[in-house]
Amino acid sequence: MLTVIAFIVALGLLIAVHEYGHYRVAVACNVRVLRFSIGFGKTLYSWKPRKPRPGQDTEFVIGAFPLGGYVKMLDEREGPVDPAERARAFNTQPLKSRAAIVAAGPAANLVLAVLLYSAVNWLGVQEPQPVLGSPVAGSVAADAGLRGGERVVRAGFEGDEIEDVRSFEEVRWLLTRGALDGRDVRLVLDRRSPGGERETVLRLSRLEAKDADAQLLRKVGVLSPWTPAQIGDVMAGGAAQRSGLQKGDVVRSAGGQPIADGQQLRDWIRGQVQAGKGVAATWQVERQGRLLDIPVTPDAVAEGGVPAYGRIGAYVGAPPAMVTVRYGVFEGLWKGMTRTWEVSALTLRMMGRMVIGQASLKNLSGPLTIADYAGKSASLGLTQYLLFLALISVSLGVLNLLPLPVLDGGHLMYYLWEAITGRSISDAWMERLQRGGVAVLLVMMSIALFNDVTRLFG
């Protein structure tokens, strides 16, 4: 139920903001708005304001099908217009007014994203401290000499100015962008880190990243913040319970190999499978000040078409040390604008790379994945839900700016043609382009829905 409610609230808010952008600029340009609809299909509820805006008699509607909305304006191309009202028809407006009205929808979504990111910055959010867990063997982080436990104090792209780092999430976002953009990342480590204060460079430009998924972060090598190698909740009937492990046990070594943190232990457990069966090994654990030797045989798990891996049926790793990240009014707003720009630019680059085949179409997501993330983020609290809304708002704004005829970006391309040539696109060409745009959009929606089903149920 939480997933459904969170999804409906997200869709309603983002669509309403998008359409309000069109509506508000249309009213400012003295264009008569006939209908403002959130959703399509059968009307569930409609109303008109008791005190309408001067010259407006807009009907506000909530439709049965929530995946979209529209603002219907007076337009000679859609029906007869009273000569007395012709000056208020959309098609009779100057080019700059029509372009402003069309661009206002995506712009409203981007402005909303800035405000949402800023709100999170002002409210403050609990995030893990920027202490790195053990890197994945053979990864870029491991090749750079990281061993786990390093505290990052400053970071940035190679060739750019580096900035102070306050949380692990800032490090992860920088590494994700670097991997997808093929840019190396500089990390300045605190003197309290293993090996003392130093600077290291992660050669992410060597990666050929096509998917923004968990495998990408495994190639980078930085999966999680540092946590103690401690056993948490133990599942009934799992390998941990059968072996006699208990909640609170701290693992010092496994199979004779010293264990530094929770990430190293998780990776070690996953690799304890041979010929489809778990491999037994002796663990040395600390329990209430005593060292115990406990033989543990992980269960072999095969799912999702990946090779079998080890699992012990227990939470591995204590919660990481946390820090409250909060900014003042102006710094929080600036960082909100910066994050919106970064996410927008990354989204556009990924879309462009998908078009030319440099990135996988698996990166496309549809309503099922959005609904799933809506529920998960809402269950984690207000700030996580606001971050989810901001991300989707950016995606909606950027998507609508794509030069597809059925989207706002397509109409802006028409107006660019009109500005260059001095004449509008003919009705015949308009119809052809609209059909082509619908076909492309349907293909994108089909791929996204297929990815959703594969991701959630495959």
PADREN-503209 format. One record per residue (C-alpha): residue in three letters; y, z, x negated. Coordinates in Angstrom, 1 decimal. Layout:
BEGIN
     r    north       up     east
   ala        Y        Z        X
...
END
This chain:
BEGIN
     r    north       up     east
   met      0.0      0.0      0.0
   leu      2.4      0.8     -2.9
   thr      1.8     -2.7     -4.3
   val      2.6     -4.4     -1.0
   ile      5.8     -2.3     -0.5
   ala      7.0     -2.7     -4.1
   phe      6.3     -6.5     -3.9
   ile      8.2     -6.9     -0.5
   val     11.1     -4.9     -1.8
   ala     11.3     -6.9     -5.0
   leu     11.1    -10.2     -3.2
   gly     13.6     -9.2     -0.5
   leu     16.2     -7.9     -3.1
   leu     15.9    -10.8     -5.5
   ile     16.0    -13.5     -2.8
   ala     18.9    -11.8     -1.0
   val     20.9    -11.6     -4.2
   his     20.2    -15.2     -5.0
   glu     21.2    -16.5     -1.6
   tyr     24.2    -14.1     -1.4
   gly     25.5    -15.8     -4.6
   his     25.5    -19.2     -2.8
   tyr     26.9    -17.6      0.4
   arg     29.7    -15.7     -1.2
   val     31.0    -18.6     -3.3
   ala     30.7    -21.0     -0.3
   val     32.9    -18.6      1.7
   ala     35.4    -18.4     -1.1
   cys     35.6    -22.2     -1.2
   asn     36.2    -22.2      2.6
   val     32.9    -23.9      3.4
   arg     31.5    -22.9      6.8
   val     28.1    -21.2      6.4
   leu     25.9    -21.6      9.5
   arg     22.8    -19.6      8.5
   phe     21.8    -17.1      5.8
   ser     18.0    -16.7      5.8
   ile     15.7    -14.5      3.8
   gly     12.3    -16.1      4.2
   phe     11.1    -19.2      6.0
   gly      9.3    -20.0      9.2
   lys      9.4    -18.0     12.5
   thr     12.4    -15.8     12.9
   leu     11.5    -12.1     12.9
   tyr     15.0    -10.8     13.2
   ser     18.5    -12.2     13.4
   trp     22.0    -11.0     13.9
   lys     25.6    -11.9     13.6
   pro     28.3     -9.5     12.2
   arg     30.5     -7.8     14.7
   lys     33.5     -8.6     12.5
   pro     32.7    -12.0     10.8
   arg     34.6    -13.3      7.9
   pro     37.6    -15.4      8.9
   gly     36.5    -18.9     10.0
   gln     32.8    -17.9      9.7
   asp     30.2    -17.5     12.4
   thr     27.1    -17.1     10.2
   glu     23.7    -16.2     11.6
   phe     21.7    -13.9      9.4
   val     17.9    -14.3      9.6
   ile     14.8    -12.7      8.3
   gly     11.9    -15.2      8.3
   ala      8.1    -14.6      8.6
   phe      7.3    -16.2      5.2
   pro      9.0    -14.2      2.5
   leu      8.6    -16.5     -0.5
   gly     12.1    -17.9     -0.5
   gly     15.3    -18.2      1.4
   tyr     18.2    -20.5      2.0
   val     21.9    -20.8      3.0
   lys     22.6    -23.6      5.5
   met     26.2    -24.9      5.3
   leu     28.1    -27.3      7.5
   asp     27.2    -30.8      6.1
   glu     27.7    -34.3      7.4
   arg     24.4    -35.4      5.8
   glu     22.5    -33.0      8.1
   gly     24.2    -33.6     11.4
   pro     27.4    -34.6     13.2
   val     30.5    -32.6     12.2
   asp     33.5    -32.0     14.4
   pro     36.4    -33.9     12.8
   ala     38.5    -30.7     13.0
   glu     35.9    -29.0     10.8
   arg     35.3    -31.8      8.4
   ala     37.4    -30.2      5.7
   arg     35.0    -27.2      5.7
   ala     31.8    -29.3      5.3
   phe     30.0    -28.8      2.0
   asn     29.7    -32.6      1.3
   thr     33.5    -33.0      1.5
   gln     34.3    -30.4     -1.1
   pro     35.6    -31.3     -4.6
   leu     32.9    -31.6     -7.2
   lys     33.8    -28.4     -9.0
   ser     33.4    -26.4     -5.7
   arg     30.0    -27.9     -4.9
   ala     28.8    -27.2     -8.5
   ala     30.1    -23.6     -8.3
   ile     28.4    -23.0     -5.0
   val     25.0    -24.3     -6.3
   ala     25.3    -22.5     -9.6
   ala     26.2    -19.2     -7.9
   gly     22.6    -18.4     -6.9
   pro     21.0    -18.4    -10.3
   ala     24.1    -16.7    -11.7
   ala     23.8    -13.9     -9.2
   asn     20.2    -13.3    -10.3
   leu     21.3    -13.1    -14.0
   val     24.2    -10.8    -13.1
   leu     21.7     -8.6    -11.2
   ala     19.4     -8.5    -14.3
   val     22.4     -7.4    -16.4
   leu     23.1     -4.6    -14.0
   leu     19.5     -3.5    -13.7
   tyr     19.0     -3.4    -17.5
   ser     22.3     -1.5    -17.8
   ala     21.2      1.0    -15.2
   val     18.1      1.8    -17.1
   asn     20.2      2.2    -20.3
   trp     22.6      4.6    -18.4
   leu     19.8      6.6    -16.7
   gly     17.8      6.9    -19.8
   val     14.1      6.2    -20.3
   gln     11.3      8.0    -22.0
   glu      9.8      5.8    -24.7
   pro      7.5      6.3    -27.7
   gln      9.1      7.1    -31.0
   pro      9.2      4.1    -33.4
   val      6.2      5.3    -35.4
   leu      3.6      2.5    -35.9
   gly     -0.1      2.9    -35.3
   ser     -2.8      1.6    -37.6
   pro     -2.6     -2.2    -37.8
   val     -5.4     -4.5    -36.8
   ala     -7.5     -5.5    -39.8
   gly     -6.5     -9.0    -41.1
   ser     -3.3     -9.1    -39.1
   val      0.2     -9.9    -40.3
   ala      1.1     -6.2    -40.3
   ala     -2.0     -5.3    -42.4
   asp     -1.2     -8.2    -44.8
   ala      2.4     -6.8    -45.2
   gly      1.0     -3.5    -46.4
   leu      1.4     -1.4    -43.3
   arg     -1.3      1.3    -42.9
   gly     -0.1      3.3    -39.8
   gly      2.2      6.3    -39.5
   glu      5.3      4.4    -40.7
   arg      8.5      5.2    -38.9
   val     10.8      2.2    -38.3
   val     14.5      3.1    -38.6
   arg     16.1     -0.4    -38.7
   ala     14.8     -3.9    -37.9
   gly     15.8     -7.5    -37.3
   phe     15.0    -11.1    -37.9
   glu     14.9    -12.4    -41.4
   gly     18.4    -13.8    -42.2
   asp     20.1    -11.8    -39.4
   glu     21.8     -8.4    -39.5
   ile     19.3     -5.6    -39.0
   glu     20.0     -2.9    -36.4
   asp     19.0      0.7    -35.8
   val     15.8      1.3    -33.9
   arg     15.4      4.1    -31.4
   ser     12.0      3.5    -29.9
   phe      8.7      1.7    -30.3
   glu      9.4     -0.6    -27.4
   glu     12.4     -2.0    -29.3
   val     10.0     -2.8    -32.2
   arg      7.4     -4.4    -29.9
   trp     10.1     -6.5    -28.2
   leu     11.4     -7.7    -31.5
   leu      7.9     -8.5    -32.8
   thr      7.0    -10.4    -29.6
   arg     10.1    -12.5    -29.8
   gly      9.5    -13.2    -33.5
   ala      5.9    -14.2    -32.9
   leu      6.8    -16.6    -30.1
   asp      9.8    -18.0    -31.9
   gly      8.1    -18.2    -35.3
   arg     10.6    -16.0    -37.0
   asp      9.9    -13.4    -39.7
   val     10.9     -9.8    -39.0
   arg     12.3     -7.3    -41.4
   leu     11.4     -3.6    -41.0
   val     13.1     -0.7    -42.8
   leu     10.9      2.3    -42.9
   asp     11.9      5.9    -43.0
   arg     11.5      8.1    -46.1
   arg      9.0     10.2    -44.1
   ser      6.7      7.2    -43.8
   pro      3.6      6.9    -45.9
   gly      4.8      5.4    -49.2
   gly      8.4      6.6    -48.6
   glu     11.5      4.6    -47.6
   arg     11.1      0.9    -48.2
   glu     11.6     -2.5    -46.6
   thr      8.9     -4.9    -45.6
   val      8.8     -8.3    -44.0
   leu      6.2     -9.4    -41.4
   arg      5.6    -13.2    -41.8
   leu      5.3    -14.0    -38.1
   ser      6.4    -17.6    -38.8
   arg      2.8    -18.2    -40.0
   leu      1.4    -17.5    -36.5
   glu      0.8    -20.4    -34.1
   ala      1.5    -18.4    -31.0
   lys      0.8    -20.2    -27.7
   asp      0.2    -17.3    -25.3
   ala      2.3    -14.2    -24.7
   asp     -0.8    -12.0    -24.2
   ala     -2.6     -9.1    -25.8
   gln     -4.2    -11.4    -28.4
   leu     -0.8    -12.3    -29.7
   leu     -0.1     -8.7    -30.5
   arg     -3.5     -8.3    -32.1
   lys     -2.5    -11.2    -34.5
   val      0.8     -9.4    -35.2
   gly     -1.2     -6.2    -35.7
   val      1.1     -3.7    -34.1
   leu     -0.5     -2.7    -30.8
   ser      0.6      0.8    -30.1
   pro      2.7      3.7    -31.4
   trp      1.0      6.3    -33.6
   thr     -1.2      8.8    -31.8
   pro     -3.6     11.4    -33.1
   ala     -7.3     10.4    -33.1
   gln     -7.9     12.9    -30.3
   ile    -10.4     12.6    -27.4
   gly     -8.8     12.9    -24.0
   asp    -10.5     12.9    -20.6
   val    -14.2     12.2    -20.8
   met    -15.9     10.1    -18.1
   ala    -19.1     11.4    -16.5
   gly    -22.2      9.5    -17.8
   gly    -20.4      7.7    -20.6
   ala    -21.3      7.6    -24.2
   ala    -18.8     10.4    -25.1
   gln    -20.3     12.8    -22.7
   arg    -23.9     12.0    -23.7
   ser    -23.0     12.6    -27.3
   gly    -21.4     15.9    -26.6
   leu    -17.8     15.0    -27.3
   gln    -15.2     17.1    -25.5
   lys    -11.6     16.8    -24.5
   gly     -9.4     17.9    -27.3
   asp    -11.8     17.0    -30.2
   val     -9.9     15.5    -33.1
   val    -11.8     12.8    -35.0
   arg    -11.5     13.1    -38.7
   ser    -14.0     10.4    -39.7
   ala    -16.5      8.0    -38.1
   gly    -19.5      6.6    -40.0
   gly    -18.1      8.0    -43.2
   gln    -14.8      6.2    -42.7
   pro    -11.6      8.4    -42.6
   ile     -9.8      8.0    -39.2
   ala     -6.0      8.1    -39.4
   asp     -5.0      7.7    -35.8
   gly     -6.0      6.8    -32.3
   gln     -5.5      3.0    -32.7
   gln     -7.8      2.9    -35.7
   leu    -10.5      4.8    -33.8
   arg    -10.2      2.5    -30.8
   asp    -10.6     -0.6    -33.0
   trp    -13.6      1.1    -34.9
   ile    -15.3      1.9    -31.6
   arg    -14.9     -1.7    -30.3
   gly    -16.5     -3.1    -33.4
   gln    -19.6     -0.8    -33.2
   val    -21.8     -3.4    -31.6
   gln    -24.6     -5.5    -33.1
   ala    -26.9     -7.9    -31.2
   gly    -25.4     -6.8    -27.9
   lys    -26.2     -3.1    -28.5
   gly    -24.1     -0.1    -29.6
   val    -24.5      1.1    -33.2
   ala    -25.1      4.8    -33.8
   ala    -22.9      6.6    -36.3
   thr    -22.0     10.2    -37.2
   trp    -18.5     11.4    -36.3
   gln    -16.8     14.4    -37.9
   val    -14.6     16.1    -35.4
   glu    -12.4     19.1    -35.5
   arg    -12.9     21.5    -32.5
   gln    -11.0     24.7    -32.3
   gly    -10.6     24.9    -36.0
   arg    -14.3     24.0    -36.8
   leu    -15.6     20.8    -38.3
   leu    -18.7     19.4    -36.4
   asp    -20.9     16.4    -37.2
   ile    -21.8     14.6    -33.9
   pro    -23.9     11.4    -33.6
   val    -22.2      8.9    -31.3
   thr    -23.7      5.6    -29.9
   pro    -21.0      3.5    -28.0
   asp    -22.0      1.6    -25.0
   ala    -22.0     -2.2    -25.4
   val    -19.7     -3.9    -22.8
   ala    -19.5     -7.6    -22.1
   glu    -16.9     -8.8    -19.6
   gly    -14.5    -11.6    -19.0
   gly    -16.4    -14.0    -21.2
   val    -15.5    -12.1    -24.4
   pro    -18.2    -11.0    -26.9
   ala    -19.7     -7.5    -26.3
   tyr    -17.6     -4.6    -27.6
   gly    -18.1     -0.9    -27.9
   arg    -16.8      1.7    -25.4
   ile    -17.4      5.5    -25.3
   gly    -16.2      6.3    -21.8
   ala    -13.3      8.5    -22.8
   tyr     -9.6      8.3    -23.4
   val     -9.0      7.9    -27.1
   gly     -5.7      9.0    -28.6
   ala     -3.3     11.7    -27.4
   pro      0.0     10.7    -25.8
   pro      2.5      9.5    -28.5
   ala      5.6     11.5    -29.4
   met      8.4     10.5    -27.0
   val     12.1     10.1    -27.2
   thr     14.8      9.7    -24.5
   val     16.7      6.4    -25.0
   arg     20.0      6.5    -23.2
   tyr     23.3      4.7    -23.9
   gly     26.9      5.2    -22.8
   val     28.7      3.0    -20.2
   phe     30.0      0.2    -22.5
   glu     27.1      0.2    -25.0
   gly     24.6      0.3    -22.1
   leu     26.3     -2.7    -20.4
   trp     26.4     -4.6    -23.7
   lys     22.7     -4.0    -24.3
   gly     22.0     -5.0    -20.7
   met     23.8     -8.3    -21.3
   thr     22.0     -8.8    -24.6
   arg     18.6     -8.2    -23.1
   thr     19.3    -10.6    -20.3
   trp     20.3    -13.3    -22.7
   glu     17.3    -12.7    -25.0
   val     14.8    -12.8    -22.0
   ser     16.5    -15.9    -20.6
   ala     16.5    -17.8    -23.9
   leu     12.8    -16.8    -24.6
   thr     11.8    -17.9    -21.0
   leu     13.5    -21.3    -21.5
   arg     12.0    -21.8    -24.9
   met      8.5    -21.0    -23.6
   met      9.0    -23.4    -20.6
   gly     10.1    -26.1    -23.0
   arg      7.1    -25.5    -25.3
   met      4.7    -25.7    -22.3
   val      6.2    -29.1    -21.3
   ile      5.5    -30.5    -24.8
   gly      2.1    -28.8    -25.2
   gln      3.1    -26.3    -27.8
   ala      2.4    -23.4    -25.5
   ser     -0.4    -22.8    -23.0
   leu      0.1    -23.2    -19.3
   lys     -1.7    -19.9    -19.0
   asn      1.8    -18.3    -19.4
   leu      2.7    -19.4    -15.9
   ser      2.4    -16.5    -13.4
   gly      2.6    -16.6     -9.6
   pro      3.0    -14.2     -6.6
   leu     -0.4    -12.4     -7.1
   thr      0.5    -11.4    -10.7
   ile      4.0    -10.4     -9.6
   ala      2.7     -8.3     -6.8
   asp      0.2     -6.6     -9.2
   tyr      3.0     -5.8    -11.7
   ala      5.3     -4.6     -8.9
   gly      2.7     -2.0     -7.8
   lys      1.9     -0.9    -11.4
   ser      5.6     -0.6    -12.4
   ala      6.5      1.3     -9.2
   ser      3.7      3.8     -9.8
   leu      5.2      4.5    -13.3
   gly      8.6      5.5    -11.9
   leu     12.0      4.2    -11.1
   thr     13.0      3.0    -14.6
   gln      9.9      1.0    -15.0
   tyr     10.3     -0.6    -11.6
   leu     14.0     -1.4    -12.4
   leu     12.8     -3.1    -15.7
   phe     10.3     -5.1    -13.7
   leu     13.0     -6.2    -11.2
   ala     15.3     -7.2    -14.1
   leu     12.6     -9.3    -15.7
   ile     11.7    -11.1    -12.4
   ser     15.4    -11.6    -11.6
   val     15.9    -13.3    -15.0
   ser     12.8    -15.5    -14.4
   leu     14.1    -16.5    -10.9
   gly     17.6    -17.3    -12.3
   val     16.2    -19.4    -15.2
   leu     13.6    -21.2    -13.0
   asn     16.3    -22.3    -10.5
   leu     18.4    -23.7    -13.3
   leu     15.6    -26.1    -14.4
   pro     16.6    -29.8    -13.8
   leu     14.1    -30.3    -10.9
   pro     15.6    -32.1     -7.9
   val     14.5    -29.5     -5.4
   leu     16.0    -26.6     -7.4
   asp     19.6    -25.6     -8.0
   gly     19.4    -27.1    -11.5
   gly     18.4    -30.5    -10.1
   his     21.5    -30.5     -7.9
   leu     23.7    -29.6    -10.9
   met     22.2    -32.6    -12.6
   tyr     23.3    -34.8     -9.7
   tyr     26.8    -33.4    -10.0
   leu     26.7    -34.1    -13.8
   trp     25.8    -37.7    -13.0
   glu     28.7    -37.9    -10.5
   ala     31.1    -36.4    -13.0
   ile     30.1    -38.9    -15.7
   thr     29.9    -42.1    -13.5
   gly     32.4    -41.2    -10.8
   arg     29.9    -41.9     -8.0
   ser     27.2    -39.8     -6.3
   ile     23.5    -40.6     -6.4
   ser     22.4    -43.0     -3.6
   asp     20.4    -41.7     -0.7
   ala     17.4    -43.8     -1.7
   trp     17.3    -42.4     -5.2
   met     17.9    -38.9     -3.8
   glu     14.8    -39.2     -1.7
   arg     12.7    -40.4     -4.5
   leu     13.8    -37.6     -6.8
   gln     13.3    -35.0     -4.1
   arg      9.7    -36.2     -3.6
   gly      9.1    -36.1     -7.4
   gly     10.6    -32.7     -7.7
   val      8.4    -31.3     -4.8
   ala      5.3    -32.8     -6.5
   val      6.1    -31.2     -9.9
   leu      6.9    -27.8     -8.2
   leu      3.6    -27.9     -6.2
   val      1.7    -28.6     -9.5
   met      3.5    -25.7    -11.1
   met      2.7    -23.4     -8.2
   ser     -1.0    -24.5     -8.2
   ile     -1.3    -23.7    -11.9
   ala      0.4    -20.4    -11.5
   leu     -1.8    -19.4     -8.6
   phe     -4.9    -20.5    -10.5
   asn     -3.8    -18.3    -13.5
   asp     -3.2    -15.4    -11.1
   val     -6.7    -15.6     -9.7
   thr     -8.3    -16.0    -13.1
   arg     -6.2    -13.2    -14.6
   leu     -6.9    -10.7    -11.7
   phe    -10.4    -11.7    -10.6
   gly    -11.9    -13.7    -13.4
END
